[in-house]
Each structure stands twice: as structure tokens, then as C-alpha cells.
């Protein structure tokens, strides 16, 4: 069956698979969201230890999913990988730095003779939870607003802005406003997911005040995310995009609205995702339910999938060049060879088994909720 797939189908299939991994990463950012909530919802050292011990059991999943996303893009769309990571390297170095200090924090926060004290490492966790996610959102925003690069005949990338990718968030323009709005939405959404995850994972009967703060945080962060969500969605409905017209890249009015009309299932995914997210928050904030994270997580996956598919399908440039339109990347000119994509598709058949293993391990870790006594000398972090 795989041998019968044509090149265009393989290109669409692999962008879909990469987008699924990226959307799963966004759902996994509940770890970063929980880290950014630490000082808000934990008022004692024991409460801090309880939260960090819970998040510390899952932080590798977020980082691994991010690495898998980059690896999948490297293998299936190498021209995008070399253009973005080779040209906009300051933004990716900044993102990587926040994840490095996250790993260091979980390793050394509770080490004996820690000369920095736990407060410094908690600050690093907050940095990863806010700045790291904000910059990732800004980077994803460039899929719609474009970046400052040019490719020569040998596909050598020339970045035309000295900030090397950081201009996506730091230059005064509509593009930066859109990129930052997407990043801020992801930050507040991660905080919402983080609060819902902690309510589901922790035994809070002995810490009712923290439970109250966590349930309030889900509602507060959802409300804070809504203006940025509306700004992003509203902008996508009216902003121009970069489309393939008669074999060349041109700016097309209402391009992303056209993509939604041409692919109404994307609009359905978006609406269902937002509905599930709101449902999860409502159940968590307004009732005693503890499983709202599952609605919120699935909703985030569907929203993330829409965001990542929208700028690539329907003959759209998913990585536009603002300085040289013909350098813009599409799934057609940026992908690997047909042979490579076919071999990777065979390998991808193992994905369900990997997911089943992850689900099984997750179930083993979460069979019992973490309790206050788990923060003692045997605590992991």
C-alpha cells in the first residue's frame, strides 16, 4: 500500500505526522505551565516539593517530544530544518537554553551542598515555563507571518536580519504582535494545563488551600488566554498569506480563510479543540472533577494540529520569506526524496506500539496520586 502512494501524498502525509508530534508537544507543555505556577499556587516548601516532584516525573516527555518534532522535520523536510535552524539560530539557541536550565534545575535543586539554593533553580524552571514557550510560539507564528531569509541556487541561506530569528518577537510590527500573541496564548494555555494536571496527579486532601488555588488558576489562565486566542484567530481570518499561484509564490489576500474554506475539517478540529479545552477548565474550576486535563490535553492537540496544518495545505508556503518570495518553502520544495519518505513511512508503522508503551508507562506512574509524604528524603527532585 505504501509503495502505491505518490510523492505529493507522501509530502502531505509527513507534514501531517510532523504536525501531530508538534501538537502533542503543545499538550505536554503542562510541565512548563506547572513550573510557571510554582510561586503562585505553592505557599510552603512542602507544597513546592510536591509540585516539583510531580512535574519532575514527566519533564523528559516534553523535551523528548520537542526533539522528536525537530528530528521528524529534519528527516522529512530538510530544507526547512537547514533554513530555520541554520539561519534563525539565536531564537533556537535561546529556546534550547531554557530547556537546558530546566534539566539542570531538576537535577540539582535538591542536591546536597547546593551553593545556589533552591530559589535559583526554581527561577530557571519559571524561565523555561514562560520564556521558552513564548519563543516557541513566536517561532511557530513565523509560519504565517514569514521570516527574513533568502536562499541562493545552492540553497545556502542568508539571513537578512541581525537578530537571527529573535526579530520575530522583538521588532515593532504587525508580524511581531501576531507572533507574540500566539506565544502568550501558548504560555497561558500551558499554565491552564499545568494546573489541571496537578489537580489530577496530586493527592490534595491534605492541602485543600493549594487545591483551591489550583482550581482558581485554571479559570484565571483560561480567561487571560482568551484575548490572545481571539487576536490570533481574528488575524488569521483577515491577514494575507503566501500561496502558490501559477507555480510561483505570491501574496494572496485572505489566504488562511481560503484554506479553512477549502479544508472545513480544519475548522471543525479548531472548534472541537477549543470546546474541549473550555469544557476541561469548566469541569475543573467549577466542580470537584479531577480529570479535566484529559479534555484540555486533547483539545490542545486538536488546536495545535489546526495551527500547524493551516499554513501548509492548500498550496500554501509554510515558511514564507519576507525578503525574497521565491525563497519561501512549501511542502513540495522542502521535502526529502520519494524514496526517503517511503522508507520513513514504513518506520512510522511502529508509532502505535511506541504510543502504547508510553501510555502503559504513564499508567504505571500515575496509578496512585502523589502525597505529601512523597516529598520526604526519597523524593525524586
C-alpha positions in Angstrom: 0.0 0.0 0.0 2.8 2.4 0.9 4.5 1.7 -2.5 1.4 2.9 -4.3 1.5 6.3 -2.6 2.5 9.1 -4.9 5.1 11.8 -4.0 2.5 14.5 -3.2 0.5 12.2 -0.9 3.7 11.3 0.9 4.6 15.0 1.4 1.1 15.8 2.8 1.3 12.7 5.0 4.6 13.6 6.5 3.6 17.2 7.2 0.6 15.7 9.0 2.7 13.3 11.0 5.1 16.1 12.0 2.2 18.3 12.9 0.8 15.5 15.2 4.1 15.4 17.0 4.2 19.2 17.3 0.6 19.2 18.6 1.4 16.5 21.2 4.3 18.7 22.3 1.9 21.6 23.0 -0.2 19.3 25.1 2.9 18.2 27.0 3.7 21.8 27.9 1.6 21.2 31.0 5.0 20.7 32.6 6.2 24.2 31.7 2.8 25.6 32.8 3.1 23.9 36.1 6.6 25.2 36.6 5.4 28.8 35.9 2.6 28.4 38.5 5.0 27.2 41.3 5.3 30.5 43.2 1.6 31.3 42.7 0.0 28.1 44.0 2.6 26.8 46.4 2.9 28.8 49.6 5.2 26.4 51.6 8.3 24.5 50.9 6.4 21.2 51.2 3.9 22.3 48.6 6.7 23.4 46.2 8.4 20.0 46.7 5.1 18.2 46.0 4.6 20.1 42.7 8.2 19.7 41.5 8.2 16.0 42.4 5.1 15.6 40.3 6.3 17.6 37.3 9.8 16.0 37.6 8.3 12.6 36.6 7.1 14.0 33.3 9.6 16.7 32.2 11.6 14.4 29.9 8.4 13.7 27.9 8.1 17.3 26.9 11.7 17.7 25.9 11.8 14.3 24.1 8.7 15.3 22.1 10.3 18.6 21.1 13.4 16.7 20.0 11.3 14.2 18.1 9.5 17.1 16.4 12.8 18.6 15.2 14.1 15.2 14.2 11.0 14.4 12.1 11.3 17.8 10.4 15.0 17.2 9.7 14.3 13.8 8.0 11.1 14.7 6.1 11.6 18.5 5.3 15.4 19.0 5.5 15.4 22.3 3.6 13.1 23.8 6.3 15.3 22.4 9.0 18.5 23.8 7.5 16.9 27.2 6.7 15.3 27.8 10.1 17.9 26.2 12.4 20.8 27.4 10.2 19.5 31.0 9.8 17.4 31.8 12.8 19.8 30.3 15.2 19.6 32.9 18.0 15.9 32.1 18.7 16.6 28.4 18.7 19.6 28.8 20.9 17.5 30.8 23.3 14.8 28.1 23.4 17.4 25.4 23.8 19.0 27.3 26.7 15.7 27.4 28.6 15.3 23.6 28.3 18.9 23.1 29.4 18.5 25.1 32.6 15.2 23.1 33.1 17.1 19.8 33.1 19.8 21.3 35.3 17.2 22.5 37.8 15.5 19.2 38.2 18.9 17.5 38.7 20.5 19.9 41.1 17.7 21.7 43.0 17.8 19.2 45.9 21.4 18.2 45.7 23.4 18.4 49.0 25.7 21.4 49.3 23.8 23.3 46.6 25.6 26.6 46.7 22.9 28.4 44.7 19.9 27.4 46.8 16.6 26.1 45.5 15.3 29.5 44.7 17.7 30.0 41.7 16.7 26.7 40.2 13.0 27.4 40.7 13.7 30.7 38.8 15.2 28.6 36.0 12.0 26.5 35.9 9.9 29.6 35.6 12.2 30.9 32.8 11.6 27.7 30.9 7.9 27.8 31.6 7.4 31.3 30.3 10.2 32.4 28.0 10.8 29.0 26.4 7.1 28.6 25.5 6.8 32.2 24.4 9.7 31.9 22.0 8.4 28.6 20.6 5.0 30.3 19.9 6.8 33.2 18.2 8.7 30.8 16.1 5.5 29.0 15.0 4.0 32.4 14.3 6.6 32.9 11.5 4.8 30.0 9.6 2.2 32.6 8.9 4.0 36.0 9.0 7.2 35.0 7.4 10.9 35.3 8.2 13.9 37.3 6.9 15.9 34.8 4.7 17.0 34.3 1.2 18.2 31.1 -0.5 20.6 31.0 -3.4 20.8 28.4 -6.2 22.7 26.0 -3.9 20.1 26.5 -1.1 22.6 28.4 1.0 20.6 30.5 3.5 21.3 34.2 4.0 19.5 35.7 7.0 18.8 39.4 6.4 18.2 40.5 9.9 21.0 40.7 12.6 18.7 39.3 15.4 18.7 35.9 13.6 15.1 34.8 14.4 14.6 36.9 17.6 13.2 39.7 15.4 10.0 37.6 15.2 9.2 38.8 18.7 11.4 41.9 19.2 10.8 44.2 16.2 7.8 46.6 16.2 5.5 45.4 13.5 2.2 43.6 13.0 4.1 40.3 12.4 5.7 40.6 15.9 2.4 41.4 17.5 0.8 38.3 15.9 3.8 36.1 16.9 3.9 37.4 20.5 0.1 36.9 20.8 0.5 33.3 19.7 3.3 32.8 22.2 1.5 34.4 25.1 -1.6 32.3 24.3 0.5 29.2 24.5 2.0 30.3 27.8 -1.4 30.8 29.4 -2.7 27.6 27.9 0.3 25.7 29.3 -0.4 27.2 32.7 -4.1 26.1 32.4 -3.0 22.6 31.5 -0.4 22.6 34.3 -3.0 23.5 36.9 -5.4 20.8 35.6 -2.6 18.2 35.5 -1.5 18.9 39.1 -5.1 18.6 40.3 -5.3 15.2 38.6 -1.9 13.9 39.7 -1.7 15.1 43.4 -3.5 13.9 46.5 -4.7 17.3 47.7 -7.0 16.2 50.6 -4.2 17.2 53.0 -3.6 20.5 51.1 -7.1 21.9 50.5 -5.8 25.5 50.2 -3.5 24.6 47.4 -6.3 22.7 45.6 -8.4 25.9 45.8 -5.6 27.9 44.3 -5.0 25.4 41.5 -8.7 25.3 40.6 -8.8 29.1 40.5 -5.6 29.2 38.4 -7.3 27.1 35.7 -10.1 29.6 35.3 -7.9 32.6 35.6 -5.4 31.5 33.0 -8.1 30.5 30.5 -9.6 34.0 30.8 -6.2 35.5 30.3 -5.5 33.4 27.2 -8.8 34.3 25.5 -7.9 37.8 24.3 -4.7 36.5 22.7 -6.6 33.5 21.2 -9.1 35.8 19.7 -6.4 38.1 18.3 -4.7 35.1 16.6 -7.9 33.6 15.2 -9.2 37.0 14.1 -5.9 37.9 12.4 -5.8 34.5 10.5 -9.3 35.2 9.1 -8.3 38.5 7.6 -4.5 38.5 7.1 -2.9 37.8 3.7 -0.8 34.7 3.2 1.8 33.2 0.9 0.3 30.9 -1.7 1.5 29.0 -4.8 -0.1 30.8 -7.8 0.8 29.5 -11.3 3.9 27.9 -10.0 5.2 31.0 -8.2 4.9 32.3 -4.6 2.6 35.3 -4.3 0.9 37.2 -1.5 -2.8 36.2 -1.5 -5.5 38.1 0.3 -7.4 36.1 2.9 -5.2 33.1 2.2 -5.8 31.4 5.6 -9.5 32.0 5.4 -9.4 30.4 2.0 -7.6 27.4 3.5 -10.3 27.0 6.1 -13.0 27.1 3.4 -11.1 24.6 1.2 -10.5 22.3 4.2 -13.5 22.7 6.5 -12.4 19.8 8.6 -9.6 22.1 9.9 -12.3 24.5 11.2 -14.1 21.5 12.8 -10.8 20.5 14.5 -10.3 24.0 15.8 -13.8 24.4 17.2 -13.8 20.9 18.8 -10.4 21.6 20.3 -11.4 24.9 21.8 -14.7 23.4 23.1 -12.8 20.5 24.8 -10.4 22.9 26.4 -13.1 25.1 27.8 -15.0 22.0 29.0 -12.0 20.7 30.8 -11.4 24.1 32.5 -15.1 24.5 33.4 -15.2 21.0 35.0 -12.0 21.6 36.9 -12.8 25.1 38.1 -16.5 24.8 38.8 -16.8 21.3 40.1 -14.7 18.8 42.1 -13.7 16.9 39.0 -10.1 15.9 38.7 -9.9 14.6 35.1 -10.3 17.9 33.2 -6.7 17.6 32.0 -7.8 14.9 29.6 -10.3 17.2 27.9 -7.9 20.1 28.0 -5.0 18.0 26.6 -6.9 16.5 23.8 -8.4 19.9 23.0 -4.9 21.4 22.9 -3.7 18.7 20.5 -6.6 19.5 18.1 -6.0 23.3 18.3 -2.2 22.7 17.7 -2.9 20.4 14.8 -5.0 23.1 13.2 -2.4 25.8 13.7 0.3 23.6 12.2 -1.7 22.3 9.2 -3.3 25.6 8.2 -0.1 27.2 6.8 1.0 24.2 4.8 -2.0 22.7 3.0 -4.0 24.1 0.0 -0.9 25.2 -1.9 0.5 27.5 0.9 4.1 28.4 1.8 4.5 27.1 5.3 7.8 29.1 5.8 7.5 32.3 3.8 10.4 34.6 3.1 9.5 38.3 3.6 12.6 39.4 1.7 12.5 37.1 -1.3 9.2 35.4 -2.1 10.7 32.8 -4.3 12.8 31.5 -1.4 9.6 30.6 0.5 9.3 27.0 1.5 6.4 24.7 0.7 5.9 21.0 1.4 6.7 20.5 -2.2 10.1 22.2 -2.5 11.3 21.5 1.1 10.7 17.7 1.5 13.0 14.7 1.2 13.1 12.5 -1.8 10.3 10.0 -2.5 12.5 7.1 -1.5 13.3 8.7 1.9 9.7 9.5 2.6 8.6 5.9 1.7 11.3 4.3 4.0 10.3 6.7 6.8 6.6 5.7 6.3 7.5 2.0 6.8 9.3 3.0 10.0 6.3 5.1 11.1 4.2 1.9 11.2 5.8 1.3 14.6 4.4 4.5 16.1 1.2 2.9 17.5 3.4 0.4 19.5 5.6 3.2 20.9 2.5 5.2 21.9 1.0 2.1 23.6 4.3 1.7 25.6 4.2 5.3 26.6 0.6 5.0 27.7 1.4 1.9 29.7 4.3 3.6 31.5 2.2 6.7 32.1 -0.5 4.5 33.7 2.1 2.8 35.9 3.5 6.1 37.1 0.1 7.6 37.9 -1.7 4.6 39.4 -1.5 6.4 42.8 -1.6 10.1 43.3 1.4 11.8 44.9 1.0 12.6 48.5 2.7 15.0 50.9 4.8 12.2 52.4 6.3 11.5 49.0 8.2 14.8 49.3 10.5 13.5 52.0 14.0 12.2 51.7 13.1 9.8 49.0 11.6 12.5 46.7 13.0 12.4 43.2 13.6 16.1 42.9 
